[in-house]
Amino acid sequence: MRANPHFQKLPAGYLFPEIGRRVRAYAAAHPEAKVIRLGIGDVTEPLAPAIIGAMHAAVDEMAARETFKGYGPEQGYDFLVEAIREHDYTRRGIEVAADEIFVSDGSKCDSGNLQELFAADAVIAVTDPVYPVYVDSNVMAGRTGAPGADGRFPGLVYLPATAANGFCPPPPETTDARGVDVVYLCSPNNPTGAVMTREQLTAWVAWAKQHDALIVFDAAYEAYIQDDALPRSIFEIPGAREVAVEMRSFSKRAGFTGVRCGFLVVPKDLRATGAGGERVSLNAMWSRRHTTKFNGASYVVQRGAAAVYTPDGLAQTGAQIAFYMENARILREGLARAGFTVYGGQHAPYIWLETPKGTTSWQFFDGLLDKAHLVGTPGSGFGPQGEGYFRLSAFNSRANVDEAVARIAKVFA
């Protein structure tokens, strides 16, 4: 048997397992240290009562022959699809049909699986820094060369997200001769916490239409947007149905990181060019892929997800989001008082801070762990442009966040 050679291009370990390895080694060597983890963006608050109640009822249904559920529709049960459609789109004046929504087990899987729809030689653009799955899944598919000394993969088009552009890069003015086929955009952004404005997204949609490119829009953190003037969906932008797909997740919105449920919207207006020059439907392609390789999210999980949209579910999950955003405020203001230059934390649960001058992001990781027993995420793990930055997550208890700020103040006073 011959292995897929493209896996050998990737670094030895995915970013977050490497963080876990270092933390475990430190904890084993320093058992007295109380380590506070603000690295991986995992929620800490329990599932809302409305969700738990719906899942308990669904489990009871599975115990009786009359209400037992076997294989469900791969695209998602109607009760969840219609709840998504009504609450996330129709109420915001956005046209999305039921058969354009595909329920999945989370946005991470969707973001990795989507690349199967692209031609083998498709040119992919990513912002830098970037959520690693966008890059790694395309490396695995063979669309890049081996990384250079700067960590960049030849074949990818990198769009620098810097403080100068508010960590929201504009569309590329020039690319290689053939141009970009697909661009991944995430707003609110992981890791920087930046949010794209309506004007910025309008420019991206116009660019995609001009260049016959696809926008993969990751809106996993849309529920954290605090300003109604900021777009929560790319489909708020006229023309986006012709050039974009949108990923959403219940992971951070409703605490489903360990439960797993998300969805992908693929408009029927969206077309790509086939091998013979014909225009083909990406909705039909994704439906074929989804029904071939996925048997659907669990019935119990989908009942829990649907409960998010009930009045109690909206109130309870909204309170959790407010709790995490208050954590973000405490971290943001505490870091600023300690002398750090800080971004994010206003419309997203992530703080993006500059490391001290002359300190790499991994050096800062090791120093913060050793001196303050705090865990964050090195910016370089999100791409070369992330060097010199560091991400902290607001997902934790209030007591731990307060303690983290106190430790930072003590270490960096």
C-alpha positions, 0 to 999 in steps of 0.5 A: 500500500502507498500512503498519501504523500501530501500528509508528509508536508504537514508539521508533525502535529496539529496545533492544539494537540501540540499545546496539549502535549506541552501542558501535560509535560509541564503539569507532570513536572510541576504537580503543584501548579494550578494551570488555567487553560485559556488556549483551546476555544472550548466552552465550559458552561453546561448545556442550557436547561432547554437543550437538556430537556429536549435531549432527555425527551428525545432519548425517551423516544428512542426507548419505545418502538412507536417513537424510535428513530433509525436512519434519519435524513442525511440533510437534517430533520425538518424540525431543525432545518425549519428552525434554522431557516426561520430564525437565522435567515427569514427573520433577518430578511434573508432568502434561504430554502430548506434544501439549501441547508445541510445539517452536519456534525460541526463546522470543522468537518464541513470546512475540511470536507468542502475542499472535495468539491474543488478541482485538484489544481484549484487555487486557494486563498486564505487570510493569514493568520487563519484557522488551521483546518482551512490550510491543512485540509487543502495540503492533504488534498495535494494543492500545495508544495512543501512549506518553505522556511517561512512556514507558507505552503507554495500554491496557496495565496496568503492574504495578510491580516494585520493591525494596519487593515484591522485584521480584515484583508481586502480582496487580492489585487493581483494573484498568479496568472490563473487567479484564485478559485476559492477564498476562506473568510471567517467573521467574527474571526478566529483567531483575531476576533475581528469582524468584517463590516457590510462594506468589506463583505460587499467588496468581497462579493463583488470581487468573487463575482468578477473573478468567478471565485467561491467564498467559503464564509465561516460564521461559527461565531456570529452569535457573539456579534454585539452590534446589529449593524455588523453582518451576521451572514454573508447572505445579507450582502446582495449577490452573495447567493451566487458566490458563497457558502456559509458554515455555522455551528452550535459549538460556541453558540450553544455549548455543543463542542462535545455534542457536535452539530452544525450546518452548511448553507449551499445556495442553488444559485451557486455554480462552478465550471465543470471539466468540459466548461459547463456550469454545474450546481455546487448545491447538487454536488454537496448534496451528493457528497453529503448523502454518500459520506454522511449518515446524518447527525444524531436525532437526539442531538438535532432535538437539542439543537432545535431547542436552541431556537425556543424562547427558553433556549434563546434566553438561556444560550444568550445568557451564556454568550453574555457571560463569555463576552463579559469574560472577554471584557475582563481579559481585554481590559486586564491585559491592557492595564498590564501594558499589552496591545490588545485586539478582539474581545468585543464581538468574539470570545477571543483576545489577540494580543501582541507579545513583548518585543523580541519574544516569539509566540512560542517563547511567550507560551512557555514563559506564560505557562512557567511564570503564571501557569496560564495556557494560551495559543501561540499566534504562529500556529495560525500562520506566519503572520501570526508570529508576534501575537498570542490568542487567549480564549474567554471560555472559562469560569469567572473565577479562573478569568479573574485569577488569570488577570491577577496573575498577568498583572503580577508577572508583567507589572 
